[in-house]
Amino acid sequence: MASLADRVRGRGRIAAGLLFNLLVSICIVFLNKWIYVHHGFPNMSLTLVHFVVTWLGLYICQKLDIFAPKSLPPSKLLLLALSFCGFVVFTNLSLQNNTIGTYQLAKAMTTPVIIAIQTFCYQKSFSIRIQLTLIPITLGVILNSYYDVKFNFLGMVFAALGVLVTSLYQVWVGAKQHELQVNSMQLLYYQAPMSSAMLLFAVPFFEPVFGEGGILGPWSVSALTIIHWKENSWKKNCRMTRTKHTDKPCSVCWKKTCSFFFF
């Protein structure tokens, strides 16, 4: 009887964690869009802030013994860190240049692209049933993009690049975890500062640093408050690493997609 009660409580905590993650994810996307539309905060600079805060959050987590860091060779993480930069930057650019509905629906193409990468590059096979599910997904994304009243060609380019780099990143994360025998938090602990260093070098070449529109420029209190709240998303990263074995990523993705259209 006690074991049954423990299982029920455990599943309840998992469900509550997934629901909280879902709500926070939706809020972060809407806040990102709000920051871009009303304040024009620079994209790469916002990504850099996100990476730095993510690493600081993971540093606090390891100090609290939530996970134990594992020494990893930087050379084996270089490509992964670069793809991490690319997928966040391109998805943010997609959000900046598309409607929220188009942005989120385009991300649904990540599943077909991952399957294609694993099929052609890693010689993995998938059942006919799984392959057939890719047809309505692809057609739905194409039809939505074609008939979007706010169709933006540049936005579609960024969305396509975001899907491609995100798919590569997710495939490589799984491969690196298996190769290095680490969990998600151990991998991200080294990956986040490497990605931060890459963006720190790149930002001055693409975006202003000081003055109007720069990361160190004069920003309103409301913008800084929203960014401060949003950058607590390192907690979301930690939650996802703890719940990634309890629910399928595609299931979480589709729940979020449906929620965006509801809102």
Backbone as CSV, one residue per row, in Angstrom:
resi,resn,N_x,N_y,N_z,CA_x,CA_y,CA_z,C_x,C_y,C_z
1,MET,0.835,-1.207,0.000,0.000,0.000,0.000,0.868,1.255,0.000
2,ALA,1.942,1.168,0.831,2.853,2.315,0.912,3.560,2.541,-0.425
3,SER,3.945,1.443,-1.097,4.651,1.573,-2.371,3.742,2.191,-3.429
4,LEU,2.444,1.837,-3.399,1.486,2.418,-4.337,1.354,3.911,-4.103
5,ALA,1.284,4.317,-2.837,1.178,5.736,-2.503,2.427,6.494,-2.950
6,ASP,3.592,5.857,-2.797,4.845,6.494,-3.233,4.868,6.679,-4.741
7,ARG,4.364,5.670,-5.478,4.329,5.778,-6.935,3.396,6.896,-7.375
8,VAL,2.241,7.001,-6.701,1.277,8.043,-7.037,1.879,9.425,-6.767
9,ARG,2.550,9.566,-5.607,3.182,10.846,-5.295,4.285,11.171,-6.291
10,GLY,5.062,10.141,-6.673,6.142,10.350,-7.637,5.610,10.804,-8.982
11,ARG,4.534,10.162,-9.439,3.948,10.558,-10.717,3.308,11.938,-10.629
12,GLY,2.763,12.256,-9.466,2.184,13.585,-9.272,3.251,14.668,-9.350
13,ARG,4.418,14.405,-8.769,5.514,15.379,-8.831,6.007,15.541,-10.263
14,ILE,6.078,14.429,-10.995,6.507,14.499,-12.400,5.511,15.315,-13.217
15,ALA,4.211,15.045,-13.017,3.177,15.778,-13.752,3.220,17.265,-13.417
16,ALA,3.412,17.578,-12.124,3.486,18.987,-11.713,4.708,19.660,-12.321
17,GLY,5.841,18.947,-12.362,7.054,19.504,-12.946,6.897,19.765,-14.424
18,LEU,6.277,18.821,-15.143,6.064,19.006,-16.585,5.094,20.157,-16.862
19,LEU,4.054,20.264,-16.044,3.092,21.355,-16.219,3.752,22.706,-15.960
20,PHE,4.565,22.769,-14.903,5.260,24.011,-14.589,6.224,24.383,-15.707
21,ASN,6.933,23.378,-16.224,7.860,23.610,-17.335,7.122,24.128,-18.566
22,LEU,5.946,23.550,-18.822,5.129,23.968,-19.963,4.730,25.428,-19.838
23,LEU,4.258,25.823,-18.657,3.812,27.199,-18.442,4.974,28.183,-18.523
24,VAL,6.113,27.817,-17.933,7.288,28.697,-17.977,7.782,28.845,-19.409
25,SER,7.778,27.737,-20.184,8.216,27.789,-21.579,7.362,28.753,-22.383
26,ILE,6.047,28.694,-22.191,5.134,29.578,-22.908,5.401,31.034,-22.521
27,CYS,5.577,31.279,-21.227,5.838,32.645,-20.763,7.136,33.190,-21.352
28,ILE,8.166,32.355,-21.403,9.465,32.806,-21.914,9.360,33.204,-23.386
29,VAL,8.635,32.420,-24.180,8.485,32.751,-25.602,7.751,34.072,-25.773
30,PHE,6.659,34.267,-25.041,5.908,35.513,-25.153,6.736,36.701,-24.665
31,LEU,7.524,36.498,-23.614,8.365,37.582,-23.114,9.482,37.917,-24.098
32,ASN,10.061,36.891,-24.724,11.070,37.132,-25.751,10.499,37.998,-26.873
33,LYS,9.302,37.620,-27.338,8.658,38.367,-28.422,8.391,39.804,-27.988
34,TRP,7.949,39.973,-26.750,7.642,41.303,-26.230,8.902,42.159,-26.175
35,ILE,10.029,41.575,-25.753,11.296,42.304,-25.669,11.754,42.743,-27.061
36,TYR,11.605,41.848,-28.052,12.018,42.186,-29.418,11.134,43.279,-30.016
37,VAL,9.809,43.159,-29.824,8.875,44.082,-30.456,8.914,45.464,-29.810
38,HIS,8.908,45.514,-28.482,8.758,46.788,-27.779,10.074,47.439,-27.379
39,HIS,11.149,46.658,-27.311,12.417,47.234,-26.867,13.558,47.017,-27.860
40,GLY,13.398,46.096,-28.798,14.438,45.856,-29.788,15.750,45.389,-29.187
41,PHE,15.666,44.578,-28.133,16.893,44.100,-27.486,17.676,43.238,-28.475
42,PRO,19.011,43.431,-28.576,19.804,42.683,-29.561,19.774,41.187,-29.330
43,ASN,19.599,40.444,-30.420,19.359,39.002,-30.343,20.532,38.233,-29.746
44,MET,21.727,38.400,-30.319,22.881,37.636,-29.856,23.252,38.012,-28.419
45,SER,23.069,39.268,-28.071,23.365,39.710,-26.707,22.423,39.051,-25.706
46,LEU,21.147,38.931,-26.092,20.186,38.264,-25.218,20.552,36.794,-25.047
47,THR,21.009,36.167,-26.131,21.446,34.769,-26.056,22.664,34.635,-25.153
48,LEU,23.585,35.583,-25.245,24.776,35.565,-24.393,24.391,35.652,-22.920
49,VAL,23.472,36.555,-22.592,23.002,36.676,-21.206,22.398,35.357,-20.742
50,HIS,21.615,34.743,-21.613,20.985,33.459,-21.283,22.025,32.391,-20.968
51,PHE,23.068,32.304,-21.788,24.099,31.282,-21.579,24.853,31.510,-20.276
52,VAL,25.184,32.774,-19.997,25.927,33.088,-18.769,25.108,32.739,-17.531
53,VAL,23.820,33.128,-17.546,22.956,32.844,-16.396,22.723,31.342,-16.262
54,THR,22.632,30.641,-17.389,22.481,29.183,-17.351,23.678,28.542,-16.659
55,TRP,24.896,28.992,-17.021,26.086,28.419,-16.386,26.138,28.762,-14.901
56,LEU,25.791,29.991,-14.534,25.784,30.356,-13.120,24.790,29.503,-12.335
57,GLY,23.629,29.251,-12.944,22.647,28.386,-12.295,23.160,26.978,-12.103
58,LEU,23.842,26.440,-13.122,24.413,25.097,-13.006,25.533,25.066,-11.980
59,TYR,26.300,26.152,-11.881,27.358,26.221,-10.874,26.768,26.147,-9.472
60,ILE,25.651,26.862,-9.262,24.965,26.799,-7.972,24.442,25.392,-7.711
61,CYS,23.901,24.757,-8.751,23.370,23.394,-8.609,24.458,22.407,-8.194
62,GLN,25.634,22.504,-8.804,26.687,21.563,-8.440,27.226,21.840,-7.037
63,LYS,27.192,23.108,-6.591,27.578,23.432,-5.229,26.583,22.869,-4.217
64,LEU,25.328,22.744,-4.657,24.280,22.171,-3.803,24.208,20.648,-3.932
65,ASP,25.187,20.076,-4.651,25.277,18.613,-4.845,24.085,18.038,-5.600
66,ILE,23.477,18.846,-6.481,22.403,18.329,-7.326,22.985,17.431,-8.415
67,PHE,24.194,17.744,-8.851,24.911,16.865,-9.768,26.406,17.043,-9.523
68,ALA,27.196,16.079,-9.987,28.653,16.117,-9.814,29.315,16.385,-11.153
69,PRO,30.087,17.472,-11.282,30.762,17.754,-12.558,31.747,16.644,-12.917
70,LYS,31.931,16.446,-14.192,32.869,15.445,-14.688,33.829,16.123,-15.656
71,SER,35.116,15.880,-15.485,36.114,16.510,-16.338,35.966,16.017,-17.775
72,LEU,35.825,16.989,-18.704,35.617,16.656,-20.116,36.624,17.412,-20.975
73,PRO,37.150,16.795,-22.026,38.085,17.489,-22.928,37.353,18.527,-23.767
74,PRO,37.768,19.791,-23.726,37.081,20.846,-24.486,37.024,20.569,-25.985
75,SER,38.034,19.891,-26.526,38.063,19.642,-27.972,36.874,18.797,-28.425
76,LYS,36.376,17.941,-27.545,35.250,17.082,-27.897,33.906,17.814,-27.798
77,LEU,33.913,19.009,-27.207,32.673,19.762,-27.030,32.595,20.996,-27.917
78,LEU,33.651,21.257,-28.692,33.729,22.488,-29.474,32.579,22.608,-30.475
79,LEU,32.349,21.556,-31.258,31.288,21.584,-32.265,29.913,21.651,-31.605
80,LEU,29.760,20.958,-30.484,28.489,20.973,-29.766,28.194,22.372,-29.229
81,ALA,29.210,23.030,-28.674,29.034,24.380,-28.148,28.687,25.358,-29.271
82,LEU,29.301,25.180,-30.435,29.014,26.042,-31.578,27.573,25.845,-32.056
83,SER,27.125,24.597,-32.113,25.747,24.323,-32.532,24.749,24.842,-31.499
84,PHE,25.142,24.847,-30.217,24.298,25.396,-29.150,24.063,26.886,-29.400
85,CYS,25.134,27.603,-29.753,25.000,29.022,-30.107,24.056,29.184,-31.295
86,GLY,24.284,28.389,-32.334,23.514,28.517,-33.559,22.042,28.260,-33.357
87,PHE,21.709,27.214,-32.607,20.295,26.869,-32.491,19.531,27.911,-31.670
88,VAL,20.150,28.470,-30.624,19.453,29.485,-29.834,19.350,30.799,-30.604
89,VAL,20.437,31.201,-31.263,20.427,32.452,-32.024,19.413,32.395,-33.163
90,PHE,19.417,31.295,-33.937,18.510,31.206,-35.084,17.047,31.072,-34.661
91,THR,16.781,30.336,-33.586,15.385,30.234,-33.131,14.898,31.575,-32.590
92,ASN,15.786,32.323,-31.926,15.401,33.663,-31.471,15.161,34.603,-32.647
93,LEU,15.989,34.487,-33.693,15.775,35.298,-34.896,14.465,34.921,-35.584
94,SER,14.130,33.641,-35.553,12.855,33.195,-36.105,11.697,33.808,-35.336
95,LEU,11.802,33.816,-34.009,10.762,34.420,-33.183,10.667,35.917,-33.438
96,GLN,11.816,36.554,-33.640,11.851,37.987,-33.856,11.194,38.385,-35.176
97,ASN,11.284,37.523,-36.191,10.822,37.870,-37.532,9.526,37.175,-37.945
98,ASN,8.993,36.278,-37.120,7.747,35.575,-37.430,6.728,35.805,-36.335
99,THR,5.472,35.453,-36.641,4.465,35.428,-35.583,4.775,34.280,-34.636
100,ILE,4.252,34.352,-33.416,4.526,33.310,-32.428,4.000,31.966,-32.909
101,GLY,2.815,31.967,-33.553,2.255,30.706,-34.048,3.130,30.061,-35.103
102,THR,3.599,30.861,-36.072,4.473,30.339,-37.129,5.802,29.875,-36.548
103,TYR,6.345,30.653,-35.619,7.607,30.284,-34.955,7.501,28.921,-34.286
104,GLN,6.423,28.727,-33.521,6.284,27.477,-32.779,5.972,26.311,-33.703
105,LEU,5.147,26.552,-34.726,4.790,25.473,-35.634,5.998,25.039,-36.462
106,ALA,6.841,25.999,-36.839,8.048,25.654,-37.597,8.951,24.731,-36.790
107,LYS,8.962,24.916,-35.474,9.798,24.056,-34.620,9.346,22.603,-34.655
108,ALA,8.069,22.385,-35.060,7.584,21.013,-35.168,8.343,20.219,-36.223
109,MET,8.978,20.937,-37.161,9.755,20.259,-38.199,11.043,19.650,-37.651
110,THR,11.363,19.951,-36.402,12.567,19.378,-35.789,12.498,17.862,-35.773
111,THR,11.319,17.307,-35.477,11.180,15.841,-35.412,11.471,15.172,-36.759
112,PRO,10.854,15.617,-37.880,11.198,15.015,-39.172,12.677,15.168,-39.539
113,VAL,13.261,16.324,-39.225,14.668,16.543,-39.579,15.578,15.641,-38.751
114,ILE,15.272,15.464,-37.473,16.065,14.554,-36.624,16.010,13.140,-37.183
115,ILE,14.813,12.698,-37.570,14.666,11.352,-38.134,15.466,11.229,-39.422
116,ALA,15.439,12.276,-40.259,16.207,12.250,-41.512,17.708,12.171,-41.241
117,ILE,18.186,12.954,-40.267,19.615,12.931,-39.923,20.025,11.561,-39.408
118,GLN,19.213,11.007,-38.528,19.554,9.700,-37.963,19.479,8.598,-39.016
119,THR,18.581,8.759,-39.999,18.444,7.750,-41.053,19.624,7.783,-42.020
120,PHE,19.966,8.980,-42.486,20.982,9.093,-43.543,22.413,9.196,-43.003
121,CYS,22.576,9.693,-41.795,23.930,9.888,-41.252,24.325,8.835,-40.218
122,TYR,23.336,8.263,-39.534,23.642,7.300,-38.480,23.059,5.913,-38.765
123,GLN,22.481,5.745,-39.969,21.957,4.457,-40.424,20.958,3.845,-39.434
124,LYS,20.145,4.689,-38.810,19.095,4.186,-37.938,17.824,4.005,-38.764
125,SER,17.027,3.007,-38.409,15.793,2.738,-39.153,14.579,3.026,-38.274
126,PHE,13.495,3.453,-38.921,12.249,3.764,-38.234,11.116,3.030,-38.940
127,SER,10.103,2.680,-38.161,8.988,1.920,-38.717,8.204,2.775,-39.715
128,ILE,7.431,2.103,-40.560,6.600,2.792,-41.544,5.595,3.707,-40.863
129,ARG,5.060,3.280,-39.731,4.080,4.103,-39.013,4.693,5.436,-38.596
130,ILE,5.918,5.387,-38.080,6.594,6.624,-37.677,6.858,7.497,-38.890
131,GLN,7.301,6.886,-39.983,7.589,7.660,-41.192,6.332,8.318,-41.753
132,LEU,5.190,7.623,-41.684,3.937,8.184,-42.198,3.472,9.391,-41.380
133,THR,3.805,9.417,-40.081,3.390,10.563,-39.261,4.100,11.851,-39.680
134,LEU,5.207,11.713,-40.392,5.948,12.904,-40.814,5.233,13.659,-41.930
135,ILE,4.361,12.957,-42.688,3.674,13.599,-43.813,2.728,14.705,-43.350
136,PRO,1.789,14.442,-42.416,0.906,15.533,-41.978,1.655,16.650,-41.254
137,ILE,2.717,16.302,-40.525,3.509,17.347,-39.850,4.092,18.304,-40.879
138,THR,4.737,17.735,-41.904,5.392,18.555,-42.922,4.381,19.373,-43.717
139,LEU,3.283,18.728,-44.125,2.253,19.443,-44.894,1.633,20.570,-44.073
140,GLY,1.403,20.323,-42.793,0.810,21.339,-41.925,1.701,22.560,-41.793
141,VAL,3.009,22.328,-41.619,3.950,23.449,-41.494,4.021,24.235,-42.805
142,ILE,4.056,23.526,-43.946,4.136,24.200,-45.251,2.883,25.031,-45.508
143,LEU,1.707,24.457,-45.264,0.453,25.178,-45.506,0.343,26.404,-44.602
144,ASN,0.719,26.258,-43.327,0.655,27.400,-42.407,1.590,28.516,-42.867
145,SER,2.803,28.130,-43.290,3.771,29.131,-43.731,3.305,29.840,-44.998
146,TYR,2.692,29.081,-45.901,2.255,29.645,-47.194,1.099,30.620,-47.010
147,TYR,0.163,30.263,-46.116,-1.030,31.083,-45.947,-0.937,32.049,-44.766
148,ASP,0.228,32.148,-44.154,0.404,33.083,-43.046,0.229,34.515,-43.573
149,VAL,-0.701,35.252,-42.956,-0.986,36.618,-43.423,0.205,37.546,-43.198
150,LYS,1.099,37.175,-42.307,2.296,37.965,-42.033,3.534,37.220,-42.517
151,PHE,3.424,36.576,-43.672,4.535,35.797,-44.214,5.770,36.677,-44.371
152,ASN,6.898,36.157,-43.905,8.154,36.895,-43.939,9.233,35.951,-44.464
153,PHE,9.758,36.228,-45.658,10.743,35.335,-46.261,11.981,35.206,-45.384
154,LEU,12.468,36.326,-44.863,13.644,36.277,-43.986,13.346,35.464,-42.728
155,GLY,12.121,35.629,-42.212,11.726,34.849,-41.042,11.713,33.361,-41.328
156,MET,11.264,32.980,-42.541,11.257,31.572,-42.925,12.680,31.012,-43.054
157,VAL,13.593,31.851,-43.547,14.995,31.425,-43.652,15.559,31.152,-42.263
158,PHE,15.318,32.071,-41.342,15.796,31.881,-39.971,15.136,30.661,-39.326
159,ALA,13.845,30.462,-39.591,13.144,29.308,-39.031,13.750,28.000,-39.553
160,ALA,14.040,27.950,-40.866,14.637,26.747,-41.456,16.026,26.479,-40.883
161,LEU,16.828,27.534,-40.753,18.160,27.368,-40.171,18.054,26.938,-38.710
162,GLY,17.090,27.509,-37.993,16.884,27.133,-36.601,16.522,25.668,-36.452
163,VAL,15.629,25.185,-37.322,15.226,23.776,-37.279,16.413,22.861,-37.579
164,LEU,17.191,23.207,-38.605,18.332,22.381,-38.995,19.379,22.303,-37.884
165,VAL,19.763,23.466,-37.353,20.804,23.482,-36.319,20.295,22.864,-35.020
166,THR,19.032,23.101,-34.668,18.450,22.488,-33.473,18.448,20.968,-33.586
167,SER,18.094,20.462,-34.755,18.068,19.014,-34.972,19.471,18.419,-34.841
168,LEU,20.446,19.076,-35.460,21.835,18.613,-35.340,22.280,18.637,-33.887
169,TYR,21.936,19.712,-33.180,22.324,19.836,-31.777,21.737,18.701,-30.940
170,GLN,20.462,18.415,-31.127,19.826,17.366,-30.330,20.423,15.993,-30.623
171,VAL,20.727,15.737,-31.887,21.353,14.456,-32.247,22.742,14.364,-31.625
172,TRP,23.507,15.455,-31.717,24.870,15.446,-31.188,24.890,15.362,-29.663
173,VAL,23.921,15.974,-28.997,23.847,15.884,-27.533,23.702,14.432,-27.104
174,GLY,22.778,13.724,-27.755,22.594,12.308,-27.430,23.850,11.494,-27.681
175,ALA,24.513,11.781,-28.808,25.737,11.048,-29.146,26.853,11.346,-28.141
176,LYS,26.994,12.617,-27.748,28.049,12.997,-26.799,27.783,12.442,-25.408
177,GLN,26.528,12.418,-25.002,26.208,11.828,-23.702,26.608,10.356,-23.663
178,HIS,26.333,9.647,-24.746,26.697,8.231,-24.821,28.213,8.064,-24.901
179,GLU,28.864,8.906,-25.710,30.308,8.781,-25.897,31.088,9.112,-24.624
180,LEU,30.686,10.190,-23.935,31.420,10.661,-22.760,30.861,10.123,-21.456
181,GLN,29.742,9.407,-21.529,29.101,8.828,-20.344,28.780,9.907,-19.296
182,VAL,28.044,10.933,-19.731,27.647,12.015,-18.839,26.152,12.255,-18.985
183,ASN,25.572,12.926,-17.989,24.166,13.303,-18.104,24.066,14.715,-18.675
184,SER,22.850,15.201,-18.862,22.640,16.495,-19.517,23.252,17.651,-18.742
185,MET,23.117,17.626,-17.417,23.628,18.727,-16.610,25.154,18.759,-16.630
186,GLN,25.783,17.600,-16.583,27.247,17.541,-16.653,27.749,18.059,-17.989
187,LEU,27.022,17.749,-19.048,27.414,18.208,-20.383,27.210,19.711,-20.524
188,LEU,26.058,20.208,-20.084,25.739,21.629,-20.202,26.653,22.484,-19.323
189,TYR,27.147,21.922,-18.224,28.027,22.637,-17.304,29.305,23.099,-18.011
190,TYR,29.811,22.297,-18.944,30.996,22.677,-19.711,30.629,23.388,-21.012
191,GLN,29.507,23.010,-21.550,29.095,23.537,-22.850,28.671,25.000,-22.769
192,ALA,27.940,25.386,-21.718,27.419,26.755,-21.590,28.523,27.811,-21.544
193,PRO,29.587,27.637,-20.721,30.646,28.664,-20.738,31.407,28.723,-22.056
194,MET,31.567,27.586,-22.738,32.225,27.601,-24.046,31.386,28.385,-25.054
195,SER,30.080,28.162,-25.044,29.187,28.893,-25.944,29.171,30.382,-25.602
196,SER,29.225,30.701,-24.299,29.266,32.098,-23.867,30.512,32.788,-24.403
197,ALA,31.665,32.106,-24.327,32.920,32.683,-24.819,32.849,32.941,-26.325
198,MET,32.237,32.012,-27.058,32.102,32.193,-28.510,31.256,33.419,-28.840
199,LEU,30.127,33.573,-28.136,29.255,34.718,-28.400,29.890,36.017,-27.913
200,LEU,30.640,35.961,-26.818,31.323,37.148,-26.310,32.289,37.696,-27.357
201,PHE,32.911,36.812,-28.103,33.813,37.219,-29.168,33.041,37.730,-30.386
202,ALA,31.883,37.117,-30.676,31.144,37.426,-31.900,30.271,38.673,-31.791
203,VAL,29.714,38.931,-30.601,28.741,40.018,-30.433,29.255,41.373,-30.931
204,PRO,30.484,41.814,-30.598,30.937,43.137,-31.054,30.995,43.286,-32.583
205,PHE,31.081,42.170,-33.309,31.150,42.236,-34.770,29.769,42.375,-35.412
206,PHE,28.713,41.989,-34.684,27.376,41.967,-35.275,26.389,42.917,-34.603
207,GLU,26.649,43.284,-33.351,25.708,44.120,-32.607,26.454,45.193,-31.812
208,PRO,25.799,46.326,-31.559,26.433,47.358,-30.729,26.578,46.873,-29.284
209,VAL,27.608,47.335,-28.634,27.832,46.961,-27.234,27.419,48.098,-26.306
210,PHE,27.830,49.335,-26.663,27.497,50.501,-25.862,26.504,51.382,-26.628
211,GLY,25.909,52.297,-25.914,25.007,53.247,-26.558,23.639,52.667,-26.842
212,GLU,22.857,53.388,-27.623,21.479,52.995,-27.946,21.447,51.649,-28.650
213,GLY,20.672,50.702,-28.119,20.535,49.385,-28.734,21.630,48.411,-28.388
214,GLY,22.612,48.812,-27.571,23.690,47.918,-27.170,23.375,47.214,-25.871
215,ILE,24.035,46.104,-25.640,23.755,45.328,-24.435,24.058,46.119,-23.170
216,LEU,25.053,47.025,-23.237,25.409,47.862,-22.092,24.840,49.278,-22.229
217,GLY,23.882,49.432,-23.107,23.267,50.736,-23.320,22.187,51.031,-22.294
218,PRO,21.536,52.181,-22.414,20.468,52.559,-21.472,19.168,51.811,-21.776
219,TRP,18.757,50.948,-20.880,17.520,50.201,-21.057,16.532,50.584,-19.970
220,SER,15.257,50.526,-20.302,14.218,50.893,-19.335,14.147,49.869,-18.220
221,VAL,13.588,50.287,-17.094,13.455,49.390,-15.938,12.584,48.191,-16.286
222,SER,11.522,48.419,-17.082,10.617,47.313,-17.433,11.343,46.257,-18.261
223,ALA,12.190,46.715,-19.209,12.929,45.766,-20.044,13.898,44.953,-19.208
224,LEU,14.625,45.625,-18.313,15.593,44.920,-17.462,14.886,43.957,-16.509
225,THR,13.724,44.346,-16.016,12.969,43.464,-15.114,12.525,42.199,-15.844
226,ILE,12.015,42.364,-17.066,11.561,41.221,-17.848,12.732,40.294,-18.171
227,ILE,13.871,40.863,-18.555,15.043,40.049,-18.874,15.517,39.303,-17.638
228,HIS,15.518,39.991,-16.479,15.930,39.345,-15.232,15.035,38.154,-14.926
229,TRP,13.718,38.315,-15.075,12.799,37.211,-14.786,12.996,36.085,-15.788
230,LYS,13.107,36.461,-17.072,13.215,35.451,-18.120,14.495,34.636,-17.981
231,GLU,15.575,35.294,-17.549,16.841,34.577,-17.483,16.911,33.609,-16.318
232,ASN,15.852,33.559,-15.507,15.760,32.460,-14.548,15.417,31.160,-15.257
233,SER,15.441,31.184,-16.604,15.167,29.983,-17.383,16.244,28.923,-17.197
234,TRP,17.372,29.247,-16.519,18.333,28.187,-16.199,17.657,27.137,-15.324
235,LYS,16.655,27.564,-14.543,15.902,26.594,-13.748,15.158,25.644,-14.672
236,LYS,14.660,26.192,-15.792,13.966,25.352,-16.771,14.924,24.315,-17.345
237,ASN,16.168,24.733,-17.661,17.157,23.779,-18.168,17.394,22.665,-17.172
238,CYS,17.496,23.035,-15.889,17.733,22.023,-14.859,16.542,21.088,-14.730
239,ARG,15.325,21.657,-14.801,14.143,20.809,-14.696,14.056,19.842,-15.863
240,MET,14.391,20.311,-17.061,14.295,19.447,-18.230,15.284,18.295,-18.152
241,THR,16.476,18.559,-17.584,17.443,17.474,-17.474,16.975,16.441,-16.466
242,ARG,16.186,16.847,-15.492,15.708,15.898,-14.489,14.452,15.166,-14.936
243,THR,13.726,15.748,-15.932,12.482,15.111,-16.361,12.579,14.504,-17.746
244,LYS,13.761,14.565,-18.376,13.865,14.133,-19.765,13.647,12.630,-19.919
245,HIS,13.796,11.878,-18.840,13.571,10.442,-18.924,12.143,10.059,-18.550
246,THR,11.313,11.060,-18.223,9.970,10.752,-17.763,8.904,11.033,-18.801
247,ASP,9.240,11.787,-19.851,8.281,12.084,-20.906,9.031,12.234,-22.206
248,LYS,8.388,11.912,-23.308,9.046,11.986,-24.601,9.167,13.436,-25.036
249,PRO,10.344,13.857,-25.550,10.518,15.243,-25.969,9.490,15.681,-26.990
250,CYS,9.139,14.801,-27.948,8.166,15.201,-28.966,6.801,15.421,-28.336
251,SER,6.487,14.659,-27.260,5.214,14.841,-26.577,5.153,16.216,-25.925
252,VAL,6.240,16.603,-25.239,6.299,17.916,-24.613,6.215,19.006,-25.669
253,CYS,6.905,18.807,-26.786,6.906,19.799,-27.870,5.497,20.028,-28.399
254,TRP,4.753,18.943,-28.643,3.407,19.093,-29.192,2.452,19.706,-28.179
255,LYS,2.651,19.416,-26.883,1.817,20.050,-25.865,2.039,21.551,-25.873
256,LYS,3.295,21.965,-25.990,3.594,23.395,-26.024,3.024,24.030,-27.285
257,THR,3.148,23.353,-28.424,2.629,23.898,-29.680,1.132,24.130,-29.594
258,CYS,0.389,23.145,-29.093,-1.065,23.288,-28.950,-1.409,24.418,-27.986
259,SER,-0.602,24.565,-26.922,-0.872,25.618,-25.930,-0.688,26.991,-26.543
260,PHE,0.313,27.175,-27.424,0.535,28.473,-28.052,-0.670,28.880,-28.888
261,PHE,-1.245,27.932,-29.640,-2.404,28.268,-30.468,-3.638,28.528,-29.605
262,PHE,-3.703,27.882,-28.425,-4.807,28.145,-27.508,-4.739,29.580,-27.009
263,PHE,-3.499,30.023,-26.634,-3.354,31.384,-26.135,-3.478,32.414,-27.253
